[in-house]
Amino acid sequence: MSTVLITGASSGLGRALAVEFAGPHTTLLLHGRDAARLRAVGDACEAAGSRVVLVVADIVNTDDFMGQWTGAL
């Protein structure tokens, strides 16, 4: 089983990486600021067989970012 953390997963390169890594036996920890777009990426990755954990937070605010991960895991 592999676990992959991707920030900026709701669009662009982050989204492309999430889709590329998605598959059975993979847990994806996906971060983004746009909840709706992140959920769409998460849904696509789950459809490919991944376990997905989503965190919507602003990475610039370190306390918020770390607190969201702590709550999600």
N, C-alpha and C positions, 0 to 999 in steps of 0.2 A: 504494500500500500504506500502510495506517495502522497505527500501534503505539499501544496504550493500556495504561497501568499502572493497576491497580486494587488498592488495599489493602482488606482486609476482604471479600474476594470470596467467602468461603465461606458467607455468609448475608446476609440483610437487603438493604440498599441496594446494597452491593458486589456481591452476587449478581445483583440485578436489573440493575445497570449492565453486568456482564459479559455477561449474556444479551442485553441490548439492543445492545451493540456487536458481538456475535459475527456473523461472516459471512465470505464469501470476501474475500480480500485484506486481512484484518485479523489482526495479531499481538496477542494479549492476554497481558500479563504480569500474572499473578494471584497475589496474596499473601493468606494467611490463616493462622490458627493451628490449625485443625482439618483434618488431612490428608485424612481420608475425605470430608468435605463439600466440601473444595476440589477433590478429584479428581472428584467428581460434577459440580461446576460446570464444571470443565475438559472433562470428557467431553461435556457438553451443548454447550459452545462449539465443540469440535472437530467435533461432528456437524453444526453449522451452517456449517462450512467454515473456521473460524479456525485459525491456528497458535497453540498455547497453551504458555506457559512457566509452571510452577507453582513457588512458593517458600513453604515452610512455615517461619515464623519469628515470633518475638515482636518486634514493631516497637519496643517499649520498650527492648529490648537492641540499641542501634544497631550495635554491632560484629557481632553475630550476624545482624541483618537485612541489613546491607551485604555481609557475607561470603557469605550465601546467594545474593544476587543476582549477585555476582561469579562464583560457581561455576555458577550456572544459565545465565548468558549466555556 
